[in-house]
Amino acid sequence: MGTLYSRRVKARTLGYLIISIAAISCLIVAVPHADSVRETPVLLLAPLSFAVGLAVALAGPRASAGILHAGLAGGTILVAWTNHFVGPSALFPIVYTWMALYAFAFFRRSEAMAHMGLIGLSYALVLTGQDASSPVVRWLLGIGTPLVAGLLVSQVVRLAAARTEILQGSETRIRAIVESAPDAFVTVDDQSTVLVWNREAERMFGYTAQEAIGRHVADLILDPDRKSAHEERRDKALAEPADTPPSRYELDMGRRDGSRFPAEVTLQRVDGEDGPFLLVFIRDATDREEREREREQLYREQAARQEAEHMANMVSGLQMLLDAALSHGRLEEMMAALLPRLCEVLGGDIASIFLVAEDTGQLVLRASSAGLPDEPVIAVVESHISAQVRESQSPLLINDPPPENLADPAMRGVSSVVAVPLMAGEHATGVILVGVDAPSHFDDDNLLLLGLAADRVALAVDHAMVFEREHRIAETLQRSLLPERLPHLPGLEVSARYIPAASEAEVGGDWYDVIPLDSSRVGLVMGDVAGKGLAAASMVGRLRSAMRAYATEGHEPAQVLTRLNELVVSEVGDSEMATLVYLVLDPAAEEVRWVNAGHPPPLVLGDEQPWFLEGGRSVPLGVMPFPSYEEAAAPMPAGRALLLYTDGLVERPGELLDDGFKRLARAVADSPCGADALCDHVLRRLVPEGAMADDVALLSLFAPQLTDRFSLEMAPEPGQLASMRALLRRWLHHAKADAADIAEVLMATGEAAANAIEHAGGTEELEIAAVIADGEVDITVRDRGRWREKTTEGRGRGLMLIRELMDRVEVTPSDAGTTVRMRRRLRTLASDSASS
């Protein structure tokens, strides 16, 4: 009920009620009345009641609930005093009823009951002071009547308040919906008089709701000549049943300022309490055509953008796939990775690449995603699409190609094929084809994509072919700079390996050499020239030639490197630099001496743990004009092995060089004996499949242990005699023969070997074997040629000399060769045997 009446209504109603009490008091005095009425008090209470009522009425909206309650209570007390001074009267119960009805109408029921209590108490006090019959009955009638009436009024007011709140809420929501509608909303009656005009209608037509309501709608929004058409549509809509769907049409409407605009109108008939009326929804269609044009343009732009994005995504995907495939340096690997990716991007089922052979100029099938056939496939212009594309240098799309026109046997039977030439400048170096099986077919977009791919592929294929050609040339040139074969060193095993870098097409700077120095010593060289290409190769050639010249002249290792440094420094190029290690091994002295110019240190094997030759280190060649090279020496008894190598064996990206040295030492810890076995073992453990990122060169030398038996195979060349005598001297010295015996045995064996070289005339190696038993040395020299008779006078003295030097000599010629057996008792060993 608090929301049903405002404070102004409550205050004025109460004020008027209390003022009416003053009026009744004055009226009682003014008209004839009983003598019991005390006029003076009544007249005094009348203005007081008037004042109270006037104050309450004037309070209006400022009257709080407390003021209203106080005013009603004061009014009740004033009525009671007036009744007391007037005496018994039927008028005052009516007044009490007015007070009760006010309480129940404007206050909550609990508050109204409190006021009823005050009314009942006041009336009871009045009745007590009056001398009247049946006061109880009078009280019950005076109080019960307003109480019952008040309760009924309270209930009615409560129901009315609830319904009013519901109606007000619904009306508020409807009004909010109508006012916030995006379209103009107008309600008209059956005479087209405007009943409702929302905010959007105000904006659209320029009339306020106050101006529009009550006027004919056609006068506001239509031209006069269209008024009759409007009334026809109105009458037709009103004549239709209420459940008829709304009608829609377009009209040309006008605004208050005279401007015109096209509008979409929706008309709906609705039945109300006062008769049917029409709901009119109006939408401004001025921008509709422009919006439709913009929408169509947007659709076209979106379609174009989607197509462009699709093409860009395909090109991007193709780019990524090509980048992955073309990252392979080798041509065959690159093509094998490329073809499946092309099929994936283009949606094809098979792809192949034809390349022009360098030697014949023919177009040859080099790669196919289905695998190459056993026999070579050559495309010819007269029959095959691939050859025709190469000839015309133009891309080609063919649907349902004849099988005989496809050179790749695996591609025959496809429903569509695209072929694009691989262009290197103005020449086609090959053709790439992609086919798809039925029912699919390629289109111009596929041909365009393959053309984009072919540009990258052609460049990559050309580079790969050039790379492989230059790599072959580089490898051939590199090997030509290395020894064609290593010298035969009696009593020593020597072996070498060279592994070119997998990714280099240029000549590397790694090189090695083995240089026999004199009858017993041998020089070992391992070097690495900075840089690649012909400049590095030229420097390798000059260093190798100079190294051999300086070493064979008899210079010591430090002097050799000093002279080599002068050679490198004197070069025109400012960036020439080379690392090199030079060792001189003397098996007779069981010693190795070396100088190291910035090269990785050689490794010694044969003891419990391998160890590096760390001494004798200095700067690389070419770094300083006057460096100081100093030799270092270490014992090198028989049974040990030397390993020389370049940095490609131990260096790894992102790793310390010391870690590479440790890895090498661990790798050779369990290496087998022998120079060849050592090289193979190192490569197997440290060089992965497919070679390394840098060149790797190895040079190993092994000095076998001397035993009680001597065995040697030597080339039939006079230059090998000195080495043979040196090794035999070491063996006899190892057997503790004295100097005289050693000299005579060496002379006899050398003469026998020289005779075999001169007279046998063979090309196969000589065999020399010796053994010592019971103080006697037994030596056999065997060749594989036929012994030739002496041709000039004075020949044959060698055999006589042998017989003089040895105790017993036997010469046994045969078809398989000649065997010379010589025996001699050694004095030192014989005396030792006799004394024992």
Secondary structure, DSSP 4 states (H G I P E B T S, - for coil): -TTTS-HHHHHHHHHHHHHHHHHHHHHHHHS---TT--HHHHHHHHHHHHHHHHHHHHHGGG--HHHHHHHHHHHHHHHHHHHHHH-S-SHHHHHHHHHHHHHHHHS-HHHHHHHHHHHHHHHHHHHHHS--S-HHHHHHHHHHHHHHHHHHHHHHHHHHHHHHHHHHHHHHHHHHHHHH-SSEEEEE-TT-BEEEE-HHHHHHHS--HHHHTTSBHHHHHS-GGGHHHHHHHHHHHHHS-TTSPPEEEEEEEE-TTS-EEEEEEEEEEEEETTEEEEEEEEEE-TTHHHHHHHHHHHHHHHHHHHHHHHHHHHHHHHHHHHHHHHT-SSHHHHHHHHHHHHHHHHT-SEEEEEEE-TTT--EEEEEETT---SS--EE-TTT-HHHHHHHHT--EEEES--GGG-SSGGGTT-SEEEEEEEEETTEEEEEEEEEE-TT----HHHHHHHHHHHHHHHHHHHHHHHHHHHHHHHHHHHHHTS-SSPPP-TT-EEEEEEE--TT--S---EEEEEEE-SSS-EEEEEEEESS-SHHHHHHHHHHHHHHHHHHHTT--HHHHHHHHHHHHHTSS-TT--EEEEEEEEETTTTEEEEEEESPPPPEEESSSS-EE---SEEPPBTS-SS-----EEEE--TT-EEEEE-GGGT--TTS-HHHHHHHHHHHHTTPPSSHHHHHHHHHHHHS-TT--SS-EEEEEEE-PPP-SEEEEEE-S-GGGHHHHHHHHHHHHHHTT--HHHHHHHHHHHHHHHHHIIIII---SPEEEEEEEETTEEEEEEE-SSPPPPP-STTTTHHHHHHHHHSSEEEEEEETTEEEEEEEEE-HHHHHHHHH-
